[in-house]
Amino acid sequence: MKYGFPDQPGFDRQRTQFLHAADAAGATVTSYPHPLKGPAGESLATDVAWLGEPDARRVLVAISGTHGVEGYYGSTCQSEWLDGFSARDLPDGVAVMMVHLINPWGTAWVRRVNEDNVDLNRNYVDFEAALPPNPRYETIHEIYTCRDFDGPQRRHADALLTAQIESIGWAEYHAIVGAGQYVHPDGLFYGGTQATWSNRTLRSIAARFLLPTQVAIAFDLHTGAGAYGHPMLMAIAQTRYAALADAEALYGAWLYTLLTGADAAISDTGVVARATGYTSQALLDALPDTHLMQLVIECGTYAEAPMHTALRDDHWLHLYGDPGDALGKQISQTLFNSFMPADEDWGEIAWQRTRQAWERALKALPEIRPAAVG
Ligand SMILES: [Zn+2]
C-alpha cells in the first residue's frame, strides 16, 4: 500500500492524503465544511470526490467514517484506490464517487459517535414518526452513566453488567444495547431526536450527485464487528429490494444478507439486526429510481467484550473526563486500536478484500441491466 493504515489518529493527515489522491486521479472534489473543529483546532469537512464523466449514470459509491473512528480504515482504502486511477481508466459510462469521512467530527475526536453523541447508523429514521422504543435499555442505562472511571460507582456498574451477562448472555445483552435508543442523550447507541449534520449532509450529497444515476453499487465502510481479520461483505436492509438479487448474483457466497427490524433474530455477524436507521436504508430511500445495490464492508477486529469496554470507557471520557489529559489520551488510543488494529497482517487483508469488492463492482457496473433501464 502506498499510504498504509495509520498507527495514530489524525484527521488532517487523512484529509490531506485523500485530497492528494483525488487530485492525482483527476477527480473533482466538493467539500462540505463541518461547523466544529478537531482536537488540534483543525477545520473539519466531508469531501466528495467524483471521478469520471459528470453525467455518468453508473456509479460506484464508497462512504467512510459513518462511525467516525472506523474512518481511518475507510479513508485509507479510498485514498489508496483513488490513487491507482492516476495510471488507469474507468470503464465507459462509469464513475466513482468517494464520500470521505461523513462523520468528520467522530474521526477527528476518535469516536464512533458524532458531536451529539449520536450513532449515525441509528439516526437515519423518520423523526416525524414515533421513534423505535427500547424499554429494556432502561434497566442498563445506569451502567453507562457512572461518574467514576475507577472507583465505587464503576465497580457497582461493573457488577450490574456482570449480572446481566450471567443472566441473559452476551449475545442478548449486545442486542439490547446495540438496538439503539432515542431517549437518553447521555446513553450508549443513542439515535438522536433529529437528523444530524452528517445525516443531512449525506442526503444532500445523494440528491446532488446520485439522483439521475441508473445503476449504483454503494459501500458503507466499517470496522469492529465480526471475527478478527475477516472483512465481511454485507447487504443490510429492512426488506428485500429489487437490486439485491443482482448483488447476490454478483458476489455469490461472499455476500451476507442481513434483514433488520425490531423482531429480527439475533445475528451472528456482530452487526445488530434489531437496530434501524442504517445508512444502507437511508440511501435506498433517497434513491428510489436508482437500481442500487447498497452494501457494507465490515472488517472484524476484537471480541465483543473488550470492544464494549473500549466504547464504555470512551463514553465516560466524553461525559466526565478530559480527552486532552494522559488518561483521556490513553482511552482514545485504546479505542483507536480497537477499530484500527496495529497489525500489518490485519491491514493487508482488510485492504485486499475491500479492493476486491470494489474491483468486482467496477467490472460489473457496465453490464448490469435492470428491467427498468433496458
Ligand atoms: Zn461501524
Boltz pocket constraint, residues with backbone or C-beta under 6 A from the ligand:
constraints:
  - pocket:
      binder: B
      contacts: [[A, 67], [A, 70], [A, 221], [A, 222], [A, 223], [A, 224]]
      max_distance: 6.0
